[in-house]
Amino acid sequence: MLHVHIRLYGELRERQDAAASGEPVSLPEGSTLETLNERLGIPIEDVVVTLVNGVAVSHGTALRDGDRVDLFPPLAGG
């Protein structure tokens, strides 16, 4: 098992109580960002920018124990 720390922004924050609580999310070894999104119930198209340890990455990126993942939705403005 690996444990990652999640920070959600914008409307994504409102969707996830567990991730917003600051508790690490447990995932099987070999998990990717796609696995994390599935676990959180967040469709991949609802995330436009993903940072792992402060670096922008693609959805297929493998996660490691202790990673910090930031998920950003599309920005709306007006």
MIFIVEX-385998 format. One record per atom (N, C-alpha, C): x, y, z; residue in one letter; residue number from 1; chain. Coordinates in steps of 0.02 Angstrom, whole numbers, plus 50000, padded with zeros to 5 digits. Layout:
N
     X     Y     Z panu roti vexmar
     X     Y     Z    A  NUM      A
...
This chain:
78
     X     Y     Z panu roti vexmar
 50042 49941 50000    M    1      A
 50000 50000 50000    M    1      A
 50044 50062 50000    M    1      A
 50020 50113 49965    L    2      A
 50054 50177 49968    L    2      A
 50003 50229 49991    L    2      A
 50028 50283 50020    H    3      A
 49986 50335 50046    H    3      A
 50006 50402 50014    H    3      A
 49957 50436 49986    V    4      A
 49970 50501 49955    V    4      A
 49927 50554 49989    V    4      A
 49953 50614 49990    H    5      A
 49918 50671 50019    H    5      A
 49888 50712 49962    H    5      A
 49825 50727 49969    I    6      A
 49787 50760 49916    I    6      A
 49767 50830 49936    I    6      A
 49772 50876 49888    R    7      A
 49744 50943 49897    R    7      A
 49700 50955 49836    R    7      A
 49637 50971 49848    L    8      A
 49589 50985 49795    L    8      A
 49574 51059 49794    L    8      A
 49562 51086 49735    Y    9      A
 49550 51157 49728    Y    9      A
 49483 51168 49693    Y    9      A
 49455 51228 49703    G   10      A
 49393 51247 49670    G   10      A
 49337 51200 49685    G   10      A
 49297 51185 49634    E   11      A
 49239 51142 49643    E   11      A
 49257 51070 49664    E   11      A
 49318 51049 49650    L   12      A
 49338 50981 49670    L   12      A
 49339 50975 49746    L   12      A
 49357 51028 49780    R   13      A
 49361 51026 49853    R   13      A
 49293 51012 49884    R   13      A
 49241 51039 49853    E   14      A
 49173 51030 49879    E   14      A
 49149 50958 49872    E   14      A
 49179 50919 49827    R   15      A
 49157 50851 49813    R   15      A
 49185 50799 49861    R   15      A
 49241 50812 49891    Q   16      A
 49276 50760 49928    Q   16      A
 49290 50778 50000    Q   16      A
 49254 50748 50045    D   17      A
 49264 50760 50117    D   17      A
 49329 50727 50142    D   17      A
 49342 50665 50122    A   18      A
 49401 50629 50147    A   18      A
 49465 50663 50126    A   18      A
 49471 50681 50063    A   19      A
 49531 50713 50039    A   19      A
 49538 50782 50068    A   19      A
 49483 50816 50077    A   20      A
 49485 50884 50104    A   20      A
 49504 50884 50178    A   20      A
 49494 50828 50211    S   21      A
 49509 50824 50283    S   21      A
 49584 50822 50297    S   21      A
 49625 50811 50245    G   22      A
 49696 50808 50254    G   22      A
 49724 50739 50269    G   22      A
 49679 50690 50274    E   23      A
 49701 50621 50285    E   23      A
 49732 50593 50221    E   23      A
 49786 50555 50228    P   24      A
 49815 50524 50168    P   24      A
 49766 50474 50137    P   24      A
 49769 50467 50072    V   25      A
 49729 50419 50036    V   25      A
 49772 50357 50023    V   25      A
 49746 50298 50040    S   26      A
 49782 50235 50030    S   26      A
 49765 50207 49961    S   26      A
 49818 50185 49926    L   27      A
 49810 50157 49859    L   27      A
 49855 50095 49853    L   27      A
 49838 50048 49808    P   28      A
 49882 49990 49797    P   28      A
 49948 50012 49765    P   28      A
 50000 49974 49778    E   29      A
 50065 49987 49746    E   29      A
 50055 49987 49671    E   29      A
 50092 50029 49636    G   30      A
 50087 50034 49563    G   30      A
 50031 50079 49539    G   30      A
 49997 50113 49584    S   31      A
 49942 50157 49564    S   31      A
 49967 50217 49526    S   31      A
 49924 50242 49482    T   32      A
 49938 50302 49442    T   32      A
 49888 50357 49462    T   32      A
 49896 50414 49432    L   33      A
 49848 50468 49444    L   33      A
 49778 50448 49422    L   33      A
 49772 50408 49370    E   34      A
 49707 50383 49349    E   34      A
 49675 50341 49404    E   34      A
 49714 50299 49437    T   35      A
 49690 50258 49492    T   35      A
 49665 50304 49548    T   35      A
 49702 50356 49564    L   36      A
 49683 50403 49616    L   36      A
 49617 50437 49599    L   36      A
 49610 50461 49537    N   37      A
 49548 50494 49517    N   37      A
 49488 50446 49523    N   37      A
 49498 50383 49503    E   38      A
 49444 50334 49510    E   38      A
 49426 50325 49583    E   38      A
 49476 50319 49625    R   39      A
 49465 50310 49698    R   39      A
 49427 50368 49728    R   39      A
 49442 50429 49705    L   40      A
 49409 50488 49730    L   40      A
 49342 50501 49697    L   40      A
 49327 50466 49642    G   41      A
 49265 50476 49606    G   41      A
 49264 50541 49566    G   41      A
 49323 50562 49544    I   42      A
 49329 50624 49505    I   42      A
 49346 50605 49433    I   42      A
 49301 50618 49386    P   43      A
 49316 50603 49316    P   43      A
 49379 50641 49293    P   43      A
 49419 50607 49254    I   44      A
 49483 50635 49231    I   44      A
 49472 50701 49193    I   44      A
 49416 50707 49157    E   45      A
 49404 50769 49119    E   45      A
 49387 50828 49164    E   45      A
 49373 50815 49228    D   46      A
 49359 50870 49275    D   46      A
 49423 50899 49306    D   46      A
 49481 50871 49287    V   47      A
 49545 50895 49313    V   47      A
 49586 50920 49254    V   47      A
 49606 50984 49256    V   48      A
 49646 51011 49200    V   48      A
 49720 51016 49216    V   48      A
 49736 51022 49280    V   49      A
 49807 51024 49299    V   49      A
 49816 50979 49360    V   49      A
 49868 50937 49357    T   50      A
 49886 50895 49413    T   50      A
 49959 50905 49428    T   50      A
 49974 50919 49491    L   51      A
 50043 50925 49514    L   51      A
 50058 50869 49562    L   51      A
 50116 50839 49554    V   52      A
 50141 50790 49602    V   52      A
 50206 50818 49630    V   52      A
 50205 50831 49694    N   53      A
 50263 50862 49727    N   53      A
 50283 50927 49693    N   53      A
 50232 50965 49670    G   54      A
 50244 51030 49641    G   54      A
 50262 51031 49568    G   54      A
 50261 50973 49534    V   55      A
 50279 50969 49464    V   55      A
 50219 50946 49423    V   55      A
 50203 50982 49368    A   56      A
 50147 50962 49325    A   56      A
 50163 50895 49292    A   56      A
 50113 50850 49294    V   57      A
 50122 50782 49268    V   57      A
 50061 50762 49227    V   57      A
 50068 50706 49190    S   58      A
 50013 50679 49151    S   58      A
 49973 50629 49193    S   58      A
 49914 50611 49168    H   59      A
 49869 50567 49206    H   59      A
 49897 50497 49217    H   59      A
 49942 50474 49174    G   60      A
 49970 50407 49181    G   60      A
 50029 50402 49229    G   60      A
 50047 50456 49261    T   61      A
 50105 50458 49305    T   61      A
 50096 50411 49364    T   61      A
 50147 50370 49378    A   62      A
 50145 50324 49435    A   62      A
 50156 50364 49500    A   62      A
 50121 50344 49552    L   63      A
 50127 50377 49617    L   63      A
 50173 50337 49662    L   63      A
 50205 50373 49709    R   64      A
 50248 50341 49758    R   64      A
 50224 50359 49828    R   64      A
 50241 50318 49875    D   65      A
 50220 50330 49944    D   65      A
 50244 50398 49967    D   65      A
 50198 50437 49997    G   66      A
 50215 50502 50023    G   66      A
 50207 50560 49974    G   66      A
 50189 50545 49911    D   67      A
 50180 50599 49863    D   67      A
 50126 50647 49885    D   67      A
 50133 50711 49865    R   68      A
 50081 50762 49874    R   68      A
 50052 50777 49806    R   68      A
 49987 50769 49800    V   69      A
 49953 50778 49737    V   69      A
 49904 50836 49742    V   69      A
 49910 50884 49696    D   70      A
 49865 50940 49691    D   70      A
 49823 50933 49628    D   70      A
 49757 50936 49635    L   71      A
 49711 50929 49578    L   71      A
 49673 50995 49568    L   71      A
 49676 51022 49507    F   72      A
 49643 51085 49491    F   72      A
 49590 51074 49437    F   72      A
 49529 51101 49448    P   73      A
 49477 51097 49397    P   73      A
 49487 51153 49345    P   73      A
 49447 51152 49291    P   74      A
 49449 51209 49245    P   74      A
 49431 51273 49282    P   74      A
 49462 51327 49263    L   75      A
 49448 51392 49294    L   75      A
 49389 51424 49259    L   75      A
 49346 51453 49298    A   76      A
 49290 51491 49270    A   76      A
 49299 51564 49291    A   76      A
 49282 51607 49248    G   77      A
 49290 51677 49266    G   77      A
 49237 51720 49234    G   77      A
 49242 51780 49251    G   78      A
 49192 51824 49221    G   78      A
 49197 51892 49251    G   78      A
